[in-house]
């Protein structure tokens, strides 16, 4: 059986405005405010999980978001002169000397790469080393890391069904201007359809929704330790064609062993915390994990 994967490629950032919806049998159409994404969508009251706004309030939110996106996409000091930003992915700092981990496919084909930290800093980055077979790249940004990640030991993988969280910059219908959280569960096996999937040796599965732009970002456990690197999402269409099972929330992440080998080969130190070291700490929920990860998560910008 062939790999039923869709590599999560970084996409060209763009501004989109949701089309005006028409009322149907489910009730009137309203402006629904998603506070987490600071965006407004048109939907029915029953489907709105946020605050319902007036047309004037919705217009103000859209204008404010558009201005924020323009500021985020174009730094005050142009990071790369004479080039355009063609796409982006996610990454995370692992050493105070600006060392960042991401996917190879996030930076492939880029004439220049910049790393944008959540503290507002952005700087050019150079490739230190990479492992194309495992889709891992290590960069060094021309700035100090605002914070560095802590890893779970490579020989202590999560238990089947354990909570895992991805933090990064997914692109769905709108560009992301701040790190977003996706939570799910680790899959050691899975049901008949998922359990029979053939995936690369160093890939792990999780019931989690990841999107283009998440690529290269961290997957964290309930103690905020990195347990892998986001790399792909399931190809829902091909999965359905071959198995008759409709699955949208299946993501894949890279094991830590090949990443540790890359860092060790370049003598780059990194932090590891064992289960014994975090045993006294209470597990964190998703939002708390995202808050802990935010300082060391970064957007990886590709310039051509």
N, C-alpha and C positions, 0 to 999 in steps of 0.2 A: 504494500500500500504506500503510495507516495505521501510525502509530507503535505499536510493540508494546512499550510501556513500562509499568512499574508504579512510580509515584513512591514513594520510600521515606519513608513518613510516620512521624513520631515517635509512639510508642505509650504508653498508660497503664502506668506501672510497676506490677507486681504480683508477688506471691510465688506460686510454683507448686511443688508437690511431685510428683515423678514417681510414677506409680502403680506399685504392686508388680507385678513381672512374674512370669510362670509359666515353669517350665522347659519346653523343647521338645526336638525331636530334635537340636538343635545343641549340647546340653550344659546343665549347670546354670547358673542365673542368679546372678551375683555383684555385689557392690558395687564399682563401678569409679570410682576417684578421678581427676578431671581437675585436675591441679595448677595449670594456667594459669588456669582459671576458678574454682578452689577449690570444686568441686561434685562431687556423687556421682550417678552414674546406674546403673541396673540393666540389666545386659547379660550376654552370654556371655563366658567367658574369652577366646575367640578374637577377639572384637570389642573387648575392653578394651585401650585404648592407654595406660592409666595404671597406677596401683597398685591391687591388689585389697585391699579392707578387710573387716574383720569387721563384723557388724551393729552392735556397740557403737561401733567406730571411725567407721562411716558416720553413725550418729546424732549423734556428737559434731561431725563436719564439717558436717552439715546445720544443727545448732543454731548453730554458730559462723558459718556463712554467713548464716543468717537474721538473726542479731544484727548482722552487719556491714552487711547491706543496709538494715536499719532505721536504722542510724546514718547511712549514706550518703544515704538518702532524706530524712531529717529532721535538718538541721543542728542543732548545739547551740544556736545562736541562730537562731530561725525567720527565714528570709530575707524572707518576705512574710507579714505578719500578716493573718488573716481570709480567706485564700484557700487553695485546695488545688492541689497540683501535679498537673496533668492529663496531662503527657507530657514527653518530652525528646528532644533530638537531640544532635548534635555540633557543634563549632566549633573555632576556633584563633585565638590571639592574633597580631596582625600589627604592633602598635605598643605601646611601653612604657606609653602612656597608657590602657591597658585596652581598646584597640580590638580587636574580635573579628569574624571572618567566619563566617557560617553560611548556611543556605538560608532563603528567604522562607517556605516552607511549614512550617519548624520553629517559627517565631514567629507565624505567622498566627493570629489569633483569641485570642491570649493577652492577658489583662488586665495581667499583669506578666510580666517575663522576668528570670531570674537566670542568672548565669554561675558555674559551679562549677569552679575550677581544681584541678589534681591535687595542689597543695600544701595542700589542705584549706580554702582560702578560698572564700567564695561572696558575691556581691554583686549588687544589682539592676543592670539594664542598660537603656539607652534606645536606640532606633533612630536611627542617624545618617543612613543613606541606604539605598536598596534599588533593585534592578532586577528587577521582577517577571517580565519576559519571559525572563530568564536564571536566575530563582530564586536570586538572591543578595541577602543582607542584611548590612549592616555595623552593628554595635552598639558602644556604649561602656559598659563596666562601671565601676562606682564603686569600682574598685581598680586598682592598678598590675598590669601583666602580669608574671607570674613569669619568663617568657621569651617571645621572639618568634620567629616562623617565618622561614625564608629561602626565597625563591621561585626556581624555575628561570625563565630568561628566556622570555617569551611566544612569542618567535620561534624557540625551540629545543625543539620538542616531542620526546617520547621516540621512539626508533626502534621500528619494528614488532617486537614480541616482547620488548621491553625489560621488565625487572622493574619493577613498581609495587607500592606498599603503601598500604593504607588503615588509618588508626588512628582509632578512635572508640569509641562506646558502643552497639554493636548489641544489639537485643533479639531473642532467639530464644525459648527456653523459660523463661529466667530473666533478670531485670534484671541489667545489667552494673554492677559497682561500681568498676571500674577500666578504663582504655582497653584495647581489644583490637586485635590485629593481624590483618589479612587480606592475603595476598600473592597476586599474579597477574602477568599479562603484558599489556602495552599492545597493542591491536589497531588497526592502521592500516586494515586491510581485514577479513579473516576468510574463512571458508569461504563456500559459495554462499548458505546461509541467513542468516548473520550479515552478510555483505557487502552484501546487498540490503536490509537494514533501513534505513528512513528515520528519521533522528533529527534533532533540532534542530541547526541549523548550528554552534552553539557547544558541542555535546556530543561527548565522546570515548567510545570503547568500551574495555573491558578484560575479560579473562578473570579475574574475581575475584568472590568471594562477598561481597556486601554485604547488609545486613539493615536493617529499620526501626531507627532509632536511629543508624545510620551517617550519616544525612543531615546535610550541612553540614560534615562532617569533611574532613580533608586527604587527598589522594592524593599520595604522595611517591615520588621516584625513589631509586636506589641510593646517592645521596649525601645523602639526607635533605632534599632540596629539594622544596618543594611544586610539583606540576605540574598540579593541578586540585582541584576541590571535589566530593565525592561528592553525587550528586543522585538516582539512581534505580537500580532493578534490573530485569531483564527480567521480563515477565509470562510465566512458564513455560507456563501453560495455553494462553494465546492463541497463543504462539509455536508450540506443538505443533499446535494446531488448524489453523493456517494454513500451516505448513511441513512438518509431520510430523517435526520435529526436536525432541528433548527437550534443553533447555538450562537449567541452573540457575545456572551460574557466569558470568553476563554482567552486568557493572555499568557504569554510566555516570557520567561526571564532567564538570564544567563547565570549559571552557577558561579560561585566565588573562586573556585580553585584556579581556573585559567586567569582570572584577574589578579589573584595573589601572585601567580607566577610572573606575570608581566611586571608588576610592581617590584617584586623581589629581584628580577633580572636587572632592573635599573637602580636597585638599592634605594628605592623610595619607601620610607617608613609609613606605616598606616596604623590606625587604632583598631584593636579587636577587644571585645568584651565577652567573656564566657558566660554560660548560664549561671555559674556560681557567683560571678561578679554582679549580676543583675537580679539575683534571687530575692534580695530584700526589697526590690522596687516593685511597686504595683504596676500591673499591665496598663497601658494607655489605650484610650479609644482613638478612633481615626483622626478627629480634629486635633487632639493633643499630639499625636505622632506627626501630623503635618506641620504643626507649630514648631516642634522640635527640629524638623528637617529643613524648614524654610531658610535658615541662615546659610546652609551649605549647599542648597540646590541652586542650579544656574541654568540659564537659557543659553544654548549653543547656537550662534548665528552663522549662517553660511553666506559668504559674499562672492559674487562672480562679476 
